[in-house]
Amino acid sequence: MIYLDNAATTFPKPEIVYKTMDAFYRTFGANPGRSGHKMAVAAEKEIEDTRSIISKLFSIKDARRFIFTFNATDAINMGIKGLLKNGDHAITTYLEHNAVSRALNGIERRNIITVTKVKNSPEGIVAPDDVKRAIIPNRTRLIVMTHAPNVLGTIQPILEIGRIARENNIIFMVDAAQTAGVCEIDVSKLFIDMLAFTGHKGPLGPTGTGGLYVGERVNLTPWREGGTGFEPASLSQPEELPFKLESGTPNTVGIAGLRAGIEYVLSKGVHAIRKHEQKLTDKLIKALKDDQRFILYGTTDIAKKVGILSMNIKGYKPSEVGAILDQSFEIAVRPGLHCAPFAHQVMGTFPDGTVRISPGYFNTEEDINKLITALNKIADEKI
């Protein structure tokens, strides 16, 4: 199988991730921070070592402000629902994953907040001035947006939008599900107050891992309360981070795998990984963009993208193309709406969606050559 669905989850993982998780579970599979025996102490150390390595990845100055979550959706909900209060206004975009759109909509439907969605250009880029015009003085509390949308992969001008948020005393939250481990991210330089990411994509870790950076300007109400291993005699949730937002038994073995994945990413270099994925995506774009049988969506300028391409073949539904690639060519891609219906509405691809192709670090040029051959064969059937 040629796996080209890395925007959903990266596969395979580095061998060290598998080995680390297996060894950890066989040796240190205790509950961290709940007792003083050696296995519990070792498990707690694994968590704190991973917290430190993640802080290095995002240039987080105070590792205590990084919160472990179970995925980006968990982190996004923690940030949005922990921040917004009655009467607040939030700004987002039409490019968002449902993790953002549904979290905001759920609060809005209860008449607690109002939400403004900012449209993007045909290339898939949100203009900072459009975000600025959407601000309601004394009401806008949050700007939340993707760093690169999972449908188009276009890298957004988050530096400029982050600066606008900071100048207007608005919290800026970034969904880095598609860019963590692929793009350089410095939360301070980019004016990011909250950064959500998942561990099973660019960081090359396992599913069930992720996190939320909570900046100094942010004070979140916990949306999950319970055991923390800190101040156990009190009925109140601790105020101290990270304990305030980390209740319950963590996915310790997953966190161990996440550390191994991120260490692998750092050893190879985030820039080098991005360049490799961009090179493969660019090869595909160049093979298809001048062929009238294919429709490519968003910018074709690879410098403005991560390794994601959404396309369709004229005469076929995306689901048909995905099924043919899977069954006849042993190639895995992702057809459909990609949990981002508003993006497809703006693109004009709703309700069927697109065929999303997302090369990863372990893909090769030969993989892309075989995909191009397969796509041409499928398109030839409609001539």
N, C-alpha and C positions, 0 to 999 in steps of 0.2 A: 504494500500500500504506500502510495506517495501522499504524505499528509501535508495539506496546505490550508489548514483551519486553525492556525496559530493565534488568530485574534480571539478565538473562543477559549482555547487553552493550548499552551505550548506542549508539543510532543515530538520526539521523546524528551525526557529530562536528562541532564548530565548524569553519567553513571554514579558520580559521587553523591548525588541526591538519594538515589535508591539505596546505596550502601550505608549512608548516614542514618536514614530512617530505620533500616533493618537493624543496624547495630544499636541505635538508641533504644528502640522498643525492647530489644532483648536484654539490655543492660540497665537502663535508667527509666523504665516505664512507670515511675511513681508519680504521685500527685505533687506538683511543686508548691513550695511555700506554705504547706499546711502542717508540716512537722519537721523535726530536726534531724531525722535519720539521713544517712549518707545518700541514699537514692533520691530523696526529696530535695536535698541540697544540690545534687548534681543536675536534677531537672530544672530547678530554679536558675542555676547558673547558665544553662542552655538558653533559657528565655532571655536572660539579661544580656548574654553575649549576642544574641540575635537582635535584640533591641539596639545595641550599640552599632552593629554592622548596618542595620537599616538606617540609623541616624547618619552614618557615613554616606550611604547612597544618596540621601536627600539633603545633605549638609544641615541636618538638624542639630542645633547647638546644645540643647538640653534633652537627652535621651528620655527623660521621664515624661516628656510631652508627646511621646509616641505611644499609641494605644494599639494593642493587638486586637484584630477582629477576625471574623471567619471568612470574609471576602470583601470586595469593594462595595457591594450592596449593603452589607452590614455597616461598613464604615460611613457610607453616605447617609443612611438612615440615622445613625448615631449623631452625625453632625447636623443634619437639617432639623431633625425632630428635637434635638437637644438645645438648639439655638433659638429657633423662631418662636415668637410669642404672639399673643392676641394683638391684632392691628398692624403687624409687620408686613412689609412688602418685600418680595424676592424677585430677582431678575435671573432668568435662565435663557436657554436657546432652544431652537427646534432640532438641534443635532443630538440631543441627549439620549442616553440609554434610559430605559424605563426605571432603572434604579433611582435616577434623579426625578424624572417626570412623574412617576407614581407617588414617590415620597412627598413631593410638593403638592400634587393634586389631592392626595389624601387629606392633607391639612387644609387646603383651600376649600374643599367640599364641605368642611365643617364650619365654614365662615370664620376661620381663625386668621387667615392671611389672604393676601392677594398676590397674584403672580403675573409677571410680564415675560413673554417669550420673544426673544430677539431673533429675527431671521438672518440667514447667511447668504452669501453670494453664490452664484451657480458653481463656482469653484469649491465651495464648501467652507468658506472662511467668514467668521463673524467680525464685523467692523467695530473697533473700539468706540468710535463716535456714536454708533447706534446703541451701544450699551450705556454710554454716558447720557444720551437723550432719554433713556428709559428710567433714569433715577428719579424718584419722588423725594424731594427734600424732607428730612425729618421722619421719613417712613421706611425708606429702603434699608433693610437690615442686612441682606445677603445677596451677593452675586455668586451663582454656582454654575459651573460649566465644565465641559470636557476639555482636556488638553489636546486630545486628538479623537474624533468620533470613531466609533467602531464600524460605521458603515463606509465612510470615505477616507479615514486616516489622515485628514488634513490637519496639520499642526496649527493650533490657534495662537493668536497674539496675546498670550496670557501675561507677558510682561507689561504691555501697555494697559491691558484691562486691570491687572493687579494694581498698577499705579493709580488708575482712576478710582478704584475702590478705596485705596489708602487715603487719597486726597479728600475723599468724601466721607471718611470714617465709616466705611461699609466693610463687612466681613467678606473676604474672598475665598471661596472654596473651589478646589480643582479636583476633578475626577481624572486620575492618572492611570486608569485601568489599562489603557493601550500604550502608555509611554513609560511607565516605571520599568527600569532596566533596559530601556531602548533609547531614551532621550536624557540628556543631562538635566537634572532638576535641583535647583538650589532654592529652598523655600523662602529664604530671606531676600535674596536678590530678585526673586519674582513676586515679592509682596504677597505670598500665599499664607493665609491664616489657617486654612484647613486643607490637607491633602489626603485624598482617599486612594487606595490602590489595592490590587489583589495580588496574591503571591503566585498564582498558577499560570500567569502569562509571562510577561517579560522577565520577571525575576527568576523564572525557571524552577519555581518551587512546586509543591503539591497543592491540590485543591484543599479548601477548608482553611486557607490562610490569607491574611491581608492585614491592613492596618489603616489608622487615621492619625495624622499629625494634627495636634491641637496647639495653635500658636498662643502667645502670651496675651493677645487681645481677646481671646475667646474663653468664655466660661459656659460650659455645657451642663445642662441638666441630664443626669443619667437616665437612659431609657431602659436600662437593665440593672437590677439591683440584686444583691445576694452576697454570697461568700467571696471574700477577697484575700483571706489570710492576713488581713491588716485590721486592727481595732475590732476583733471578733466579738467583744462584749457589748458593743454599741448596736442599737437598732437602726441607727442612721448610717447611710452610705458615707464612707470616708470622703473628705474634701480633697485629699492629697492625690495628685496624679502619680502614676497611672492607675492606682487602685480605684479611684472614683469611677472609672469607666471600664474596668476589667473585672467583671463579676463572673463567678463560675469557673469550673475546671477548663483550662485552656487546651487547645489542640497541640500539646507539647511535642509529640512526634512530628506533626506537620511543621511546627516552628523550627525544629531541628533540620528538617528537609529544606525549609525556606532559607535558613542560614547558609546551608551548603550551596543552594542555587545562587544566592546573591554573591557569595564568595567566588563562585565560578564566573558570574557576570563581571565582577570587578577585576578578576584575573585576566579576562579577555579584553575588557574595556568596553564601556557602554557605547562609545563612539564607533568602535570597530563592529560591534554587533549591529548597530543601526545601519551602518554603511553596507554591510553584507545583505541585510534584508532589503534595503533600498535598491541595491544592484540587481537583485533577482526580480523585484517588482518592476523596475525600469525596463528590464529585458522583456518582460511580458507586455508592458505598455507599448513599447516600440513595435512589437510584433503585431499588435491588434489595432492601434489607434487610427491608422489610415485605411483599414479594411471596413467597408460599409456594412458588412454583415454583423459587426459587433458594435455595441453601444457602451462607451466607457463613461463613468459618472465622476464628477468632481475634477479637480485639477490633475493634469498629467505631468506636472512639473514635480519630479521626484524629490527635489530639494525642499518642497513644502509638505511632504508626506512621510508617514511611517510606512511600513511594509504591508499596506492594505490596498486592494483594488476591487471596486464593485463594478460589475459589468453584466450585460445581457447579450444573448444571441437572438437576432431578429427571427421571429417565427416560433420561438420556444418560450415556455414559461421557465422561470428560474428553477423551480422544483424539478422540471424535466431534465434540465441540464445537469443539475446536481445528481440526480438518480443515474443518468447515463454515465457520467464520469465515475461514479462509485461502482456501478455494476459491470460496466464494459471496459473500463480503463484502470480500475483500482486507484482512483485519485479521489481524495477526500477534500471537499470544499464546503461552503456553508450558504445554501440558498435561503431566501425568505426575507423577513423584515428585521431580523437581528435585534429584536427587542427595542427597536428605535422607530416606532411608527410615524412620529412627526417628521423625522428626517426624510423618510420615504414619501410622505405627503408633499413636502416641499420639492423633492426631486422629481415628482411625477411618477414614481414607481410603486405607489400604493394601489392595490393591496397585495400584489404578488411579490414585490421586492426585487432583489437583485441576486446575482451569484457573487458571493464575496470570496476572494482569493487572498490568502494571507501567508506568505512564506515566513519561515522562521530561521533561526540561526543554524539549524542542522539540515536545512534544505540545500540542494546543489543546483547548479546551472542545468545539469542533466534532467533534474526534476521539472524545471520550467520548460525545457525543450519538449519533454514528453507531454506536458500539459498543453503547450501550443499545438502540437500535432493532434492531440485529442480534440481540442476545441475546433480546429480546422475541419477535422473529419465530421464532427457534429454539424457544423455550419454547412458543410457541403451537402448534407442530406436534404436541405431546404432549397437548394438551387433548382 
